[in-house]
Amino acid sequence: MGEFELIEKYFKVPHARKDVVMGPGDDCALLTLPADTQLAVSTDTLVSGVHFFPDMDPVDLGYKALAVNLSDLAAMGAEPRWVSMALTLPAINEAWVAGFAEGFLELAEYYNVALVGGDMTRGPLSITVSVKGSVPAGRALLRSGAKAGDGIYVTGTLGDAALALSHLLGKRVLNENQLAAVLPRLDHPHPRILAGQALRGLANSALDLSDGLASDLGHILKASGVRAQIDLNLLPLSPVLQDAVPAEAAWQLALAGGDDYELCFTVPQEHHGALDTALANCGVKFTRIGRILAGEPGIDYVRDEQPVMLELKGWDHFA
């Protein structure tokens, strides 16, 4: 089976979105953007051996390839609409392609995202995904709006995906129950789409956590020209993480482990009450972990009101 037969069999699926004028099958997709909205676009590449294990289950890989991109739209407060995908395969493996398509399209259907085009070619295994969404004009969540006095918040818990990865890399040994609890956080992250939309008009800044809280929050601090104070006692750590490793190791995983795909955002004091209501309606747990300060970009860590010195470094593709 060749490239076009694979695409036709596994990826050319009917879509119900009326804003897709022309989907796969022509030289370009034709899409209609709603009035008074802006287009939000994010593109990521996942490379075998760098971003995922070569033997990762293709269903899980298809799911994650789309999920990590949708997380970027969530961080902007955008509504997902369309996706295109380029798949590079070392050889044709129809069973693998079928599994990948199953995981990818299942998540696309869940969020009503239409696959509108892409490419398939031969080479080292890699997946490039480009998601497109819309956000009301002028209301996108940015990294550049944090202000002194804002509370710093994160959704969910941090460090579980990094704990699972450390086990798979042989750096730690988890028991069967511990691994079963944290492995889905690595393979099946949940994009916080509704939470991102609920934060429009409430959060001064936001981003998603892919490379680790310390590294990612640093992008907000640099873009906004502010400083942060994080209380280590407030970090949302799962019971499994706290049981599996000592406190200092848990902080490292939560702050620098990466692969969380939660949202980090800053909210002014006057919106705290509205924030409780907005995210409660989304069913998303969130935690205040610190505050934004005036000063040079950087993070101060405290525990029991005492400063703590930590050496942290988030994910770097070229390190």
Solvent accessible surface area in square Angstrom, and as a share of the most:
residue,aa,sasa,rsa
1,M,105,0.47
2,G,29,0.27
3,E,61,0.27
4,F,154,0.64
5,E,95,0.42
6,L,0,0.00
7,I,44,0.22
8,E,105,0.47
9,K,119,0.50
10,Y,39,0.15
11,F,9,0.04
12,K,90,0.38
13,V,59,0.34
14,P,133,0.84
15,H,74,0.33
16,A,95,0.74
17,R,26,0.10
18,K,200,0.85
19,D,18,0.10
20,V,12,0.07
21,V,99,0.57
22,M,74,0.33
23,G,9,0.08
24,P,32,0.20
25,G,70,0.68
26,D,91,0.47
27,D,140,0.73
28,C,91,0.55
29,A,34,0.27
30,L,97,0.48
31,L,62,0.31
32,T,71,0.41
33,L,66,0.33
34,P,46,0.29
35,A,89,0.69
36,D,127,0.66
37,T,34,0.20
38,Q,88,0.39
39,L,93,0.46
40,A,11,0.09
41,V,84,0.48
42,S,21,0.13
43,T,77,0.45
44,D,51,0.27
45,T,60,0.35
46,L,17,0.08
47,V,52,0.30
48,S,28,0.18
49,G,57,0.55
50,V,74,0.42
51,H,56,0.25
52,F,16,0.07
53,F,66,0.28
54,P,90,0.57
55,D,126,0.65
56,M,28,0.12
57,D,69,0.36
58,P,28,0.17
59,V,44,0.25
60,D,33,0.17
61,L,2,0.01
62,G,0,0.00
63,Y,23,0.09
64,K,15,0.06
65,A,0,0.00
66,L,0,0.00
67,A,1,0.01
68,V,6,0.03
69,N,1,0.00
70,L,0,0.00
71,S,0,0.00
72,D,37,0.19
73,L,2,0.01
74,A,0,0.00
75,A,7,0.05
76,M,68,0.30
77,G,0,0.00
78,A,0,0.00
79,E,69,0.31
80,P,6,0.04
81,R,28,0.10
82,W,4,0.02
83,V,0,0.00
84,S,25,0.16
85,M,13,0.06
86,A,38,0.30
87,L,1,0.01
88,T,25,0.15
89,L,12,0.06
90,P,76,0.48
91,A,62,0.48
92,I,92,0.47
93,N,80,0.41
94,E,60,0.27
95,A,82,0.63
96,W,39,0.14
97,V,0,0.00
98,A,34,0.26
99,G,9,0.09
100,F,0,0.00
101,A,4,0.03
102,E,102,0.46
103,G,2,0.02
104,F,0,0.00
105,L,32,0.16
106,E,110,0.49
107,L,9,0.05
108,A,3,0.02
109,E,143,0.64
110,Y,165,0.63
111,Y,46,0.18
112,N,85,0.44
113,V,10,0.06
114,A,5,0.04
115,L,13,0.07
116,V,6,0.03
117,G,22,0.21
118,G,56,0.54
119,D,75,0.39
120,M,13,0.06
121,T,75,0.44
122,R,197,0.72
123,G,19,0.18
124,P,118,0.74
125,L,24,0.12
126,S,22,0.14
127,I,0,0.00
128,T,41,0.24
129,V,1,0.01
130,S,19,0.12
131,V,0,0.00
132,K,36,0.15
133,G,0,0.00
134,S,5,0.03
135,V,4,0.02
136,P,40,0.25
137,A,56,0.44
138,G,72,0.69
139,R,115,0.42
140,A,27,0.21
141,L,6,0.03
142,L,93,0.46
143,R,112,0.41
144,S,61,0.39
145,G,20,0.19
146,A,5,0.04
147,K,120,0.51
148,A,60,0.47
149,G,49,0.47
150,D,3,0.01
151,G,0,0.00
152,I,0,0.00
153,Y,12,0.04
154,V,0,0.00
155,T,0,0.00
156,G,14,0.14
157,T,40,0.23
158,L,0,0.00
159,G,0,0.00
160,D,7,0.03
161,A,0,0.00
162,A,7,0.06
163,L,0,0.00
164,A,0,0.00
165,L,53,0.26
166,S,7,0.05
167,H,42,0.19
168,L,74,0.37
169,L,90,0.45
170,G,61,0.59
171,K,148,0.63
172,R,72,0.26
173,V,139,0.80
174,L,12,0.06
175,N,86,0.44
176,E,151,0.68
177,N,123,0.63
178,Q,25,0.11
179,L,39,0.19
180,A,70,0.54
181,A,52,0.41
182,V,2,0.01
183,L,51,0.25
184,P,69,0.43
185,R,48,0.18
186,L,10,0.05
187,D,24,0.12
188,H,59,0.26
189,P,4,0.02
190,H,113,0.50
191,P,8,0.05
192,R,54,0.20
193,I,8,0.04
194,L,115,0.57
195,A,0,0.00
196,G,0,0.00
197,Q,44,0.20
198,A,27,0.21
199,L,0,0.00
200,R,51,0.19
201,G,54,0.52
202,L,25,0.13
203,A,13,0.10
204,N,42,0.22
205,S,0,0.00
206,A,2,0.02
207,L,3,0.02
208,D,11,0.06
209,L,0,0.00
210,S,34,0.22
211,D,33,0.17
212,G,0,0.00
213,L,1,0.00
214,A,15,0.12
215,S,35,0.22
216,D,5,0.03
217,L,0,0.00
218,G,26,0.25
219,H,75,0.34
220,I,0,0.00
221,L,1,0.01
222,K,161,0.68
223,A,54,0.42
224,S,24,0.16
225,G,48,0.46
226,V,13,0.08
227,R,66,0.24
228,A,0,0.00
229,Q,43,0.19
230,I,0,0.00
231,D,35,0.18
232,L,3,0.01
233,N,75,0.38
234,L,80,0.40
235,L,10,0.05
236,P,17,0.11
237,L,31,0.15
238,S,14,0.09
239,P,110,0.69
240,V,37,0.21
241,L,0,0.00
242,Q,105,0.47
243,D,108,0.56
244,A,32,0.25
245,V,14,0.08
246,P,94,0.59
247,A,46,0.36
248,E,101,0.45
249,A,22,0.17
250,A,2,0.01
251,W,18,0.06
252,Q,71,0.32
253,L,16,0.08
254,A,0,0.00
255,L,1,0.00
256,A,19,0.15
257,G,28,0.27
258,G,2,0.02
259,D,32,0.17
260,D,3,0.02
261,Y,25,0.10
262,E,5,0.02
263,L,0,0.00
264,C,0,0.00
265,F,0,0.00
266,T,0,0.00
267,V,0,0.00
268,P,15,0.09
269,Q,121,0.54
270,E,134,0.60
271,H,54,0.24
272,H,30,0.14
273,G,52,0.50
274,A,49,0.38
275,L,1,0.01
276,D,80,0.42
277,T,84,0.49
278,A,20,0.15
279,L,0,0.00
280,A,73,0.56
281,N,123,0.63
282,C,33,0.20
283,G,69,0.66
284,V,18,0.10
285,K,174,0.74
286,F,52,0.22
287,T,40,0.24
288,R,89,0.33
289,I,0,0.00
290,G,10,0.10
291,R,112,0.41
292,I,2,0.01
293,L,38,0.19
294,A,85,0.66
295,G,41,0.39
296,E,134,0.60
297,P,61,0.38
298,G,23,0.22
299,I,35,0.18
300,D,49,0.25
301,Y,21,0.08
302,V,21,0.12
303,R,95,0.35
304,D,102,0.53
305,E,158,0.71
306,Q,115,0.51
307,P,107,0.67
308,V,36,0.21
309,M,176,0.79
310,L,38,0.19
311,E,157,0.70
312,L,42,0.21
313,K,148,0.63
314,G,15,0.14
315,W,116,0.41
316,D,66,0.34
317,H,100,0.45
318,F,196,0.82
319,A,102,0.79
